[in-house]
Amino acid sequence: MPVVEYAELEQYRCRGFKGLWVKGCVSRGEGSNIRRSAHTHFQPDDEWKGFICVKGYRRLRQKNGKPTLLIWHELAHVLCGPRHWHDKIWQDTMRTLCGRVDSKRKPTGGLI
């Protein structure tokens, strides 16, 4: 099963993080294709709510061993929930998690 241990995220289990699935999507199984580098299950009615799915292992850590910005990005979605799509609350969460905001992600202007 491609659920991986990720020590830096364990402290967020009490805030809704359930696990990190690599090489596909937790809802479709190992080897399933995902279009983006990663995505988060955060909709209230999703049985997999709290899971982060990542396309491959190389997207988990930087060369220095620290988590990638992608991991922090997706964790911020887990912690903020579906109503905050790159808005100020999501950006503030990113700053708290890793000290910066993914400059490629512009605020979408509010709630989705």
Secondary structure as UniProt FT lines:
FT   STRAND          3..4
FT   HELIX           7..15
FT   STRAND          19..22
FT   STRAND          24..25
FT   TURN            26..28
FT   STRAND          29..30
FT   STRAND          38..40
FT   TURN            44..45
FT   TURN            47..50
FT   STRAND          51..54
FT   HELIX           57..59
FT   TURN            63..64
FT   HELIX           69..80
FT   TURN            82..83
FT   HELIX           88..98
FT   TURN            103..104
//
